[in-house]
Amino acid sequence: MSRLVGYLRLMRPVNCLMMGFAVAVGAALANPANLKASWLNVAYGFVTGFMLTAASMAINDYYDREIDAVNEPNRPIPGGAIRPKEVLVFASILTVMGFVAAYLTSPYCLLAAVAAWLMFSAYTKAGKRSGLPGNFLVSACVAIPFVYGSIAVLSAVSLNVLLFVSIVFLSNTGREITKGIVDVQGDKAQNVKTLAVRYGEKRAAVAAALFYLSAVSLSPLSWVLGIVSVWFLPLVAVTDVGLLASSYMLLKDYSRENARRIKKTVLLWFLFGLFSFVAGTAW
């Protein structure tokens, strides 16, 4: 593995793009009529989301290097492509770039970016081994870009964004619990108290499915409350059906291999969910 490829794998560019896009979605949901006038703030917000996500992914790999040596030995650090100290320097540079972009947006955005960073730090230092509370912290970190997008264009958080981030929070918590099934052997060795470690893979699969179903149950509210247009319905239907199918498949087969497939597939349903709200707000 080349060093450049190693750094790219540390960043997880797909996750970074999704977080940057999430900021733009939050801005679009909060203030669709004046989005063009706020394009510069949205652009800075995208950079903030991208860079801070990349930094958090790198730091996560740094702290997970012993667990990854068991679960994912081909990751850049256990695989020997990048030294741990180099990862910290890389993450620091990405963090500074993210904070600078937040400062250029507004003081409120800088505060939100710092709050998100502190939240992730709490997860890395204490929440990672705590199981479900750690899953909640991760989901809050995933949801905050949408809140950030609203702050970037309104200096406030709109009601429709709050509803949307509730759906994001619930569905991502289900994915984090599913990830715990994938990583159960390494987590046991490192005393990480995920639901799968504490109660077994079957009960963890049930808990994950319940969070997926809770997210699905909230999605009609956006239409009922008149927050989105009819264009929202076809795409959110794909998301809902996908999450329902993933829940069924996980309950039917909660093996590590199947949980890994579902963990990856759920990201696709997340994308459809993002596009559903974009379509429903734009038209």
C-alpha positions in Angstrom: 0.0 0.0 0.0 1.5 3.4 -1.0 1.5 6.2 1.5 -0.8 8.3 -0.6 -3.3 5.5 -0.7 -2.9 5.0 3.0 -3.7 8.6 3.8 -6.7 8.5 1.5 -7.9 5.3 3.3 -7.5 7.1 6.6 -9.7 9.9 5.5 -12.4 7.7 4.1 -13.3 10.1 1.3 -16.8 8.8 0.7 -17.7 9.5 4.4 -16.1 13.0 4.0 -18.1 13.8 0.9 -21.3 12.6 2.6 -20.6 14.9 5.6 -19.9 17.8 3.4 -23.0 17.1 1.3 -24.9 16.8 4.6 -24.0 20.4 5.5 -25.3 21.5 2.1 -28.5 19.5 2.6 -29.0 21.1 6.0 -28.6 24.6 4.4 -31.1 23.7 1.7 -33.7 22.4 4.2 -33.3 25.4 6.4 -33.5 28.2 3.7 -34.1 26.8 0.2 -35.4 30.1 -1.2 -32.2 32.0 -0.5 -29.7 29.2 -0.9 -28.0 30.9 -4.0 -27.4 34.0 -2.0 -25.7 32.0 0.7 -23.5 29.9 -1.6 -20.2 31.0 -0.1 -21.3 30.0 3.4 -22.5 26.6 2.0 -19.1 26.1 0.3 -17.2 26.9 3.5 -19.6 24.6 5.3 -18.9 21.8 2.9 -15.1 22.2 3.5 -15.6 22.2 7.3 -17.7 19.1 7.2 -15.2 17.3 4.8 -12.1 18.3 6.7 -13.3 17.6 10.2 -14.8 14.3 9.1 -11.4 13.3 7.5 -9.6 14.3 10.8 -12.0 12.3 12.9 -11.6 9.3 10.7 -7.8 9.5 11.0 -7.9 9.9 14.8 -10.4 7.0 15.1 -7.9 4.8 13.2 -5.2 6.0 15.6 -7.1 4.9 18.7 -8.4 1.8 17.0 -5.0 0.5 15.8 -4.9 -2.4 18.3 -8.5 -3.4 17.6 -7.9 -3.1 13.8 -4.9 -5.4 14.1 -7.5 -8.1 14.9 -10.5 -6.9 13.0 -9.0 -5.1 10.0 -5.3 -5.9 9.7 -5.1 -4.3 6.3 -5.9 -0.8 7.6 -3.1 1.8 7.0 -1.7 1.8 10.6 -1.7 -2.0 11.4 -0.7 -2.6 7.8 2.4 -0.5 8.2 1.7 2.1 5.5 1.6 5.0 8.0 3.1 5.4 11.4 0.8 6.4 14.3 2.6 9.8 15.0 2.2 10.7 11.3 -1.5 10.1 11.6 -1.8 12.6 14.5 0.1 15.3 12.5 -2.2 14.6 9.5 -5.3 14.8 11.6 -4.1 18.1 13.2 -3.6 19.7 9.8 -7.1 18.6 8.7 -8.6 19.9 11.9 -7.1 23.4 11.5 -8.3 23.6 7.9 -11.8 22.7 9.1 -11.8 25.3 11.8 -10.5 28.0 9.5 -13.4 27.3 7.1 -15.9 27.5 10.0 -14.4 30.8 11.1 -14.8 32.2 7.6 -18.5 31.2 7.7 -19.5 32.8 11.0 -18.7 32.8 14.7 -21.7 30.6 15.3 -20.4 28.1 12.9 -17.0 28.1 14.5 -18.7 27.4 17.9 -20.7 24.6 16.3 -17.6 23.1 14.7 -15.7 23.2 18.0 -18.7 21.6 19.8 -18.8 18.8 17.2 -15.1 18.3 17.6 -15.4 18.1 21.4 -18.2 15.6 21.0 -16.1 13.4 18.9 -13.2 13.7 21.3 -15.5 12.6 24.1 -16.4 9.6 22.0 -12.8 8.7 21.3 -11.6 9.0 24.9 -14.5 7.7 26.8 -17.5 6.8 24.7 -15.8 4.3 22.3 -15.7 1.5 25.0 -19.1 2.3 26.5 -21.3 0.6 24.0 -24.7 2.2 23.4 -23.8 5.6 24.8 -20.8 5.6 22.4 -23.2 4.7 19.5 -25.3 7.7 20.5 -22.3 10.0 20.4 -21.3 8.8 16.9 -24.9 9.4 15.7 -24.9 12.9 17.1 -21.6 13.5 15.2 -23.2 12.3 12.0 -26.4 14.4 12.6 -24.6 17.7 13.5 -23.6 18.6 9.9 -27.2 19.1 9.0 -27.6 21.3 12.0 -24.4 23.1 11.0 -25.8 23.7 7.5 -28.9 25.4 9.0 -26.7 27.6 11.2 -24.6 28.5 8.2 -27.5 30.1 6.4 -29.9 31.1 9.2 -27.7 31.4 12.3 -30.4 29.2 13.8 -31.8 25.7 13.6 -35.1 25.3 11.7 -37.8 22.9 12.8 -37.7 20.8 9.6 -33.9 20.3 10.1 -34.6 19.1 13.7 -37.0 16.5 12.4 -34.6 15.3 9.7 -31.7 15.0 12.1 -33.9 12.9 14.4 -34.3 10.4 11.5 -30.5 10.5 10.8 -29.8 9.9 14.5 -32.0 6.9 14.8 -30.9 5.2 11.6 -27.2 5.7 12.2 -27.5 4.3 15.7 -28.9 1.2 14.1 -25.9 1.1 11.8 -23.4 1.5 14.7 -25.0 -1.4 16.6 -24.7 -3.4 13.4 -21.1 -2.5 13.2 -20.7 -3.8 16.7 -21.7 -7.2 15.5 -19.1 -7.1 12.8 -16.3 -6.1 15.3 -17.4 -8.3 18.1 -14.2 -10.4 18.4 -11.8 -7.5 18.4 -14.1 -5.6 20.8 -14.2 -8.5 23.2 -10.4 -8.5 23.3 -10.3 -4.8 24.0 -13.1 -4.8 26.5 -15.3 -2.6 24.3 -18.8 -3.0 25.8 -21.0 -2.9 22.6 -24.4 -4.5 22.7 -23.1 -7.4 20.7 -20.4 -8.0 23.3 -22.6 -7.6 26.4 -25.8 -9.3 25.2 -24.8 -11.3 22.1 -25.2 -10.8 18.4 -28.9 -11.8 18.3 -30.0 -9.2 20.8 -27.8 -6.6 19.1 -29.5 -7.4 15.8 -32.9 -6.9 17.4 -31.8 -3.5 18.8 -30.4 -2.4 15.5 -33.6 -3.3 13.7 -35.7 -1.4 16.2 -33.6 1.8 15.6 -34.0 1.3 11.8 -37.7 0.9 12.2 -38.0 3.9 14.4 -36.3 6.0 11.7 -38.7 4.7 9.1 -41.7 5.5 11.4 -40.6 9.2 11.5 -40.2 9.7 7.8 -44.0 10.2 7.0 -44.1 13.2 9.4 -42.2 15.4 7.0 -45.0 14.9 4.4 -47.8 15.1 7.0 -46.5 18.4 8.4 -46.1 19.8 4.9 -42.3 20.3 5.3 -41.6 18.6 1.9 -43.2 18.3 -1.5 -44.6 15.3 -3.3 -41.1 14.7 -4.8 -40.0 13.6 -1.4 -42.1 10.4 -1.5 -40.6 8.2 -4.2 -37.0 8.5 -2.9 -37.9 8.2 0.8 -39.9 5.1 -0.1 -36.7 3.5 -1.4 -34.9 4.4 1.9 -37.8 3.0 4.0 -38.1 -0.2 2.0 -34.3 -0.6 2.1 -34.1 -0.1 5.9 -37.0 -2.5 6.4 -35.3 -5.1 4.1 -32.0 -4.6 6.0 -33.7 -5.1 9.3 -35.3 -8.3 8.1 -32.1 -9.7 6.7 -30.2 -8.8 9.9 -32.7 -10.5 12.1 -32.7 -13.6 9.8 -28.9 -13.8 9.7 -26.9 -11.9 12.3 -23.5 -13.4 11.4 -20.5 -11.2 11.2 -20.4 -11.5 7.4 -24.0 -10.6 6.9 -23.8 -7.7 9.4 -20.8 -6.4 7.4 -22.9 -6.4 4.2 -25.8 -4.7 5.8 -23.6 -2.1 7.4 -22.3 -1.1 3.9 -25.8 -1.4 2.3 -27.3 0.9 4.9 -25.0 3.7 3.6 -26.8 3.5 0.3 -30.2 3.9 2.0 -28.8 7.0 3.7 -27.9 8.5 0.4 -31.4 7.9 -0.9 -32.7 9.6 2.3 -30.5 12.6 1.7 -31.7 13.0 -1.9 -35.3 12.5 -0.8 -35.2 15.6 1.4 -33.3 17.6 -1.2 -35.9 16.8 -3.8 -38.7 17.4 -1.5 -37.4 20.8 -0.5 -36.2 22.0 -3.9 -39.5 21.5 -5.7 
